[in-house]
């Protein structure tokens, strides 16, 4: 890692270096910035919505969802007035559904406050908003000097400074948070338009994230075309492919699920999944264990698909899907409801269930 000598005036050199680093990134950004709709506004609602959607989601996929949400609920008041089912249905296909529930909850928080919070501390109090999201909203919407630290920022800073402290440790998070804040330009932005003169926290945060996404990529970064190449420690020492360092702590487990789609006189039974497991608040067909053991028709259930693989962050799911056609409703637990098959699309379902239902 690069260090500056205290005897040479650490603060002065750090300020000079930070200005150089930021200036280089901003010059690159003016030529290469991604043109995204939420970058043409300082509306905190639109910016917050984009940040929540883009958590664990690629921009190409998230953009369509952002546009749909903005069209259906153009204000935080409109979103707060929606039902959770409506929000989950619109979110369907994005995964990580706790984001949608938190989004809806936070919208109600904002409405109760009377306006969108304008300080970093108050923004962090919103449901589902962590340090990164709060810093993004604070800088993009309000021009506050808050540095963002996401995967792209970790990668750029780790490689440029040659930092091998694991980014998913308490120490690593602290090291990078302090460094990112020290590098942040002090000047506040006068405009967030991509066509204007970009400076300050908002533009710098966008610049370093785009730089990590487009230039200093996880695989095959464009080092030879990088404006920071000559002073990059990872390039100098041949460790670009080794940084950043991340400890492997996640254990992925396998899980087998079985679903039975009951077709009874144009109706089917579904239930909403409860808390404490995946897909909280979403709807699913019948589990075999919930059917009475004396249902003779069970022997006529037809297997439509077996071992359908679906990968989540912490789990790999394998699902079997059966169709049971019957003239009489079997007795099911109270948490099931009977609906018309034609109304099934009105209920938010996990992506795996959608895939299984296509077999019908």
C-alpha positions in Angstrom: 0.0 0.0 0.0 1.2 3.5 -0.7 1.9 5.8 2.2 3.0 9.4 2.5 5.7 10.7 4.8 4.5 12.7 7.7 7.7 14.7 7.5 6.8 15.9 4.1 3.5 17.3 5.3 1.0 14.5 5.2 -2.2 16.7 5.1 -0.9 18.9 2.3 0.3 16.0 0.2 -2.9 14.1 0.8 -5.0 17.1 -0.3 -2.9 17.5 -3.4 -3.1 13.8 -4.2 -6.8 13.7 -3.6 -7.3 16.6 -6.0 -5.2 14.9 -8.7 -7.0 11.6 -8.2 -10.5 13.2 -8.4 -9.5 15.4 -11.3 -8.4 12.4 -13.3 -11.5 10.4 -12.6 -13.8 13.4 -13.4 -12.0 13.9 -16.8 -12.5 10.3 -17.6 -16.2 10.5 -16.4 -17.0 13.5 -18.7 -16.0 11.3 -21.7 -17.4 7.9 -20.5 -20.3 8.5 -18.1 -23.3 6.2 -18.4 -26.3 8.2 -19.4 -28.9 7.1 -16.8 -32.3 8.9 -16.3 -31.9 9.3 -12.5 -28.7 11.3 -13.1 -30.7 14.0 -14.8 -32.6 14.9 -11.6 -32.0 15.9 -8.0 -35.4 14.4 -6.9 -34.5 12.3 -3.9 -37.5 10.0 -4.5 -36.3 9.1 -8.0 -32.7 8.7 -6.8 -33.6 6.6 -3.8 -35.8 4.4 -5.9 -33.0 3.7 -8.4 -30.5 2.9 -5.6 -32.9 0.4 -4.0 -33.7 -1.3 -7.3 -30.0 -1.5 -8.3 -29.0 -3.3 -5.1 -28.0 -6.8 -6.3 -29.4 -5.9 -9.8 -27.7 -5.1 -13.1 -28.4 -1.6 -14.5 -29.8 -3.0 -17.7 -32.4 -5.0 -15.8 -33.1 -2.5 -13.1 -33.7 0.4 -15.6 -36.9 -1.1 -16.8 -38.2 -1.6 -13.3 -37.3 1.9 -12.3 -39.2 3.3 -15.3 -42.3 1.2 -14.5 -42.2 2.2 -10.8 -41.8 5.9 -11.7 -44.7 5.7 -14.2 -47.1 3.9 -11.8 -46.0 5.7 -8.6 -44.4 9.0 -9.7 -44.1 10.3 -6.1 -43.3 8.9 -2.7 -46.9 9.7 -1.6 -48.2 7.5 -4.4 -45.9 4.6 -3.5 -46.8 4.9 0.2 -50.5 4.7 -0.7 -50.0 1.4 -2.6 -50.6 -2.0 -1.0 -47.7 -4.3 -0.3 -49.1 -6.8 -2.7 -49.1 -4.2 -5.5 -45.5 -3.3 -4.8 -44.4 -7.0 -4.6 -46.3 -7.7 -7.9 -44.5 -4.8 -9.6 -41.1 -6.0 -8.2 -41.7 -9.6 -9.3 -38.6 -11.0 -11.1 -36.0 -8.8 -9.4 -35.5 -11.1 -6.4 -34.4 -10.2 -2.9 -38.0 -9.2 -2.1 -37.1 -7.8 1.3 -36.0 -4.7 -0.8 -39.5 -4.2 -2.0 -41.0 -4.5 1.4 -38.4 -2.1 2.9 -39.0 0.3 0.0 -42.8 0.4 0.8 -42.2 0.7 4.5 -39.7 3.6 3.9 -42.1 5.4 1.6 -44.6 5.5 4.5 -41.8 6.7 6.8 -41.1 9.6 4.4 -44.7 10.5 4.1 -45.1 10.5 7.9 -42.1 12.9 8.1 -43.7 15.3 5.7 -40.8 15.3 3.3 -37.7 13.4 2.3 -35.0 13.6 5.0 -32.1 15.9 4.0 -29.2 14.8 6.3 -27.1 11.7 6.0 -28.0 10.6 9.5 -31.8 11.0 8.9 -31.6 9.2 5.5 -29.9 6.2 7.2 -33.0 5.9 9.4 -35.1 4.9 6.4 -35.9 1.2 6.3 -33.5 -0.7 4.0 -31.1 2.2 3.7 -27.5 1.4 4.7 -24.3 3.4 4.6 -23.8 3.2 0.8 -27.4 4.0 -0.2 -27.6 6.9 2.3 -24.3 8.4 0.9 -25.5 8.0 -2.6 -28.8 9.8 -1.9 -27.1 12.5 0.2 -24.6 13.3 -2.5 -26.7 12.9 -5.6 -29.8 14.6 -4.4 -28.5 17.1 -1.9 -24.8 17.6 -2.8 -23.7 16.5 0.7 -20.0 15.5 1.0 -20.6 11.8 1.7 -18.4 9.2 -0.1 -20.0 6.1 -1.5 -18.3 2.7 -1.1 -19.7 -0.1 -3.2 -18.1 -3.0 -5.0 -16.8 -0.8 -7.8 -15.2 1.6 -5.3 -13.7 -1.2 -3.3 -12.1 -2.5 -6.4 -10.7 0.8 -7.7 -9.3 1.8 -4.4 -7.9 -1.6 -3.5 -6.1 -1.9 -6.8 -4.9 1.7 -7.1 -3.5 1.8 -3.5 -2.5 -1.9 -3.4 -4.7 -2.6 -0.3 -5.0 -6.3 0.5 -7.1 -5.9 3.6 -10.2 -8.1 2.9 -13.2 -5.9 1.9 -15.7 -8.0 3.8 -14.1 -7.6 7.2 -14.8 -5.0 9.8 -11.2 -3.7 9.4 -11.5 -3.6 5.7 -14.8 -1.7 5.7 -13.3 0.9 8.0 -10.1 1.3 6.0 -11.9 1.9 2.7 -14.6 4.1 4.2 -12.0 6.4 5.7 -9.9 6.4 2.5 -13.0 7.1 0.3 -14.0 10.0 2.4 -10.5 11.5 2.4 -10.4 11.4 -1.4 -13.8 13.1 -1.7 -13.6 16.6 -3.3 -14.6 19.4 -1.0 -16.2 21.6 -3.6 -20.0 21.2 -3.8 -21.7 20.6 -7.2 -23.7 23.3 -8.8 -25.4 21.0 -11.3 -25.9 17.3 -11.7 -26.4 17.5 -15.5 -24.1 15.2 -17.4 -23.8 18.0 -20.0 -22.6 20.5 -17.4 -19.3 21.0 -15.6 -19.1 18.2 -13.1 -17.4 18.6 -9.8 -17.9 17.8 -6.1 -19.2 14.9 -4.2 -22.0 13.9 -6.6 -20.0 13.8 -9.7 -17.0 12.2 -8.0 -19.1 9.4 -6.5 -20.7 8.7 -9.9 -17.3 8.9 -11.6 -15.5 6.4 -9.4 -18.5 3.9 -9.6 -18.6 4.2 -13.4 -14.8 3.8 -13.5 -15.0 0.6 -11.6 -17.9 -0.7 -13.7 -16.5 0.2 -17.1 -12.7 0.6 -16.8 -11.4 -1.1 -13.7 -13.7 -4.2 -14.2 -13.5 -7.4 -12.1 -12.3 -9.4 -15.0 -10.0 -8.2 -17.8 -9.8 -4.5 -16.8 -8.5 -2.1 -19.5 -5.2 -1.3 -17.7 -3.4 -0.1 -20.9 -6.1 2.5 -21.5 -6.4 3.5 -17.9 -5.6 7.2 -17.0 -4.4 6.0 -13.6 -2.1 3.2 -14.8 1.2 4.9 -14.2 0.4 5.5 -10.5 -1.6 2.3 -9.9 0.1 0.1 -7.3 -1.6 -3.1 -8.4 -0.5 -2.6 -12.0 3.0 -1.8 -10.9 3.3 -4.9 -8.7 1.4 -7.2 -11.1 -1.5 -7.8 -8.6 -4.4 -6.5 -10.6 -6.0 -10.0 -10.7 -5.5 -10.5 -7.0 -7.2 -7.4 -5.7 -9.5 -6.7 -4.0 -9.3 -9.5 -1.4 -12.5 -11.0 -0.1 -12.8 -13.8 2.4 -14.8 -16.7 1.4 -17.3 -17.2 4.2 -20.5 -18.1 2.5 -21.7 -21.7 2.6 -24.2 -22.5 -0.1 -26.7 -25.2 0.8 -29.0 -27.3 -1.4 -32.7 -27.6 -0.8 -35.4 -29.7 -2.5 -39.0 -28.3 -2.9 -42.1 -30.0 -4.1 -45.2 -28.2 -5.3 -48.6 -29.4 -6.4 -50.8 -27.2 -8.5 -54.4 -28.1 -7.8 -56.9 -27.4 -10.6 -60.5 -27.6 -9.4 -63.3 -26.3 -11.5 -61.2 -23.4 -12.8 -59.8 -22.6 -9.4 -56.5 -23.2 -7.7 -55.1 -22.9 -4.1 -52.2 -20.7 -3.1 -50.8 -19.4 0.1 -48.6 -16.5 1.1 -45.2 -17.4 2.5 -44.5 -16.3 6.1 -41.5 -14.6 7.7 -38.3 -16.4 8.6 -37.5 -17.9 5.2 -37.0 -17.1 1.5 -39.7 -15.3 -0.4 -41.5 -13.7 2.5 -44.9 -12.3 1.5 -44.9 -14.0 -1.9 -47.4 -16.6 -3.1 -46.9 -20.3 -3.8 -48.9 -23.5 -4.7 -49.7 -26.3 -2.4 -47.0 -28.3 -0.5 -47.7 -32.1 -0.5 -47.4 -32.1 3.3 -50.5 -29.9 3.5 -52.7 -32.3 1.6 -54.9 -34.7 3.5 -53.4 -38.2 3.5 -56.7 -39.7 2.5 -57.1 -37.8 -0.8 -57.4 -40.7 -3.3 -56.9 -38.3 -6.2 -53.3 -37.8 -5.2 -52.3 -41.0 -7.0 -53.5 -39.3 -10.2 -51.2 -36.2 -9.7 -49.2 -35.8 -12.9 -45.5 -34.8 -12.7 -44.9 -31.9 -15.0 -41.2 -31.2 -14.2 -38.6 -32.6 -11.9 -35.4 -31.1 -10.4 -35.8 -27.6 -11.8 -32.7 -25.8 -10.6 -32.9 -22.3 -9.2 -29.8 -20.5 -7.7 -30.1 -18.0 -4.9 -27.3 -16.3 -3.1 -27.2 -18.6 -0.1 -29.1 -21.6 -1.5 -29.4 -23.8 -4.6 -33.0 -24.9 -5.0 -34.3 -28.0 -6.8 -38.0 -28.2 -7.4 -40.5 -30.8 -8.5 -43.9 -29.7 -9.9 -47.1 -31.7 -10.1 -50.6 -31.1 -11.4 -53.6 -32.5 -9.6 -56.9 -32.1 -11.3 -60.0 -32.8 -9.2 -63.7 -32.1 -9.0 -63.6 -31.6 -5.2 -61.6 -29.2 -3.2 -59.3 -31.0 -0.8 -59.2 -29.7 2.8 -56.2 -27.5 3.2 -54.7 -25.5 6.1 -56.3 -22.1 6.8 -53.5 -20.1 5.3 -54.4 -21.3 1.8 -56.9 -19.3 -0.4 -58.8 -20.4 -3.4 -58.7 -18.1 -6.5 -59.7 -18.3 -10.1 -56.9 -19.6 -12.3 -57.4 -16.5 -14.5 -56.5 -14.3 -11.5 -53.1 -16.0 -10.7 -51.1 -13.3 -12.4 -52.5 -10.8 -9.9 -50.5 -12.4 -7.1 -46.8 -11.8 -6.7 -44.8 -15.0 -7.0 -41.1 -16.0 -6.8 -39.3 -16.4 -10.1 -39.0 -20.1 -9.5 -42.8 -20.5 -9.2 -43.3 -18.5 -12.3 -40.9 -20.9 -14.2 -42.8 -23.9 -12.8 -46.2 -22.4 -13.8 -45.1 -22.2 -17.4 -45.3 -26.0 -17.5 -49.1 -25.7 -17.2 
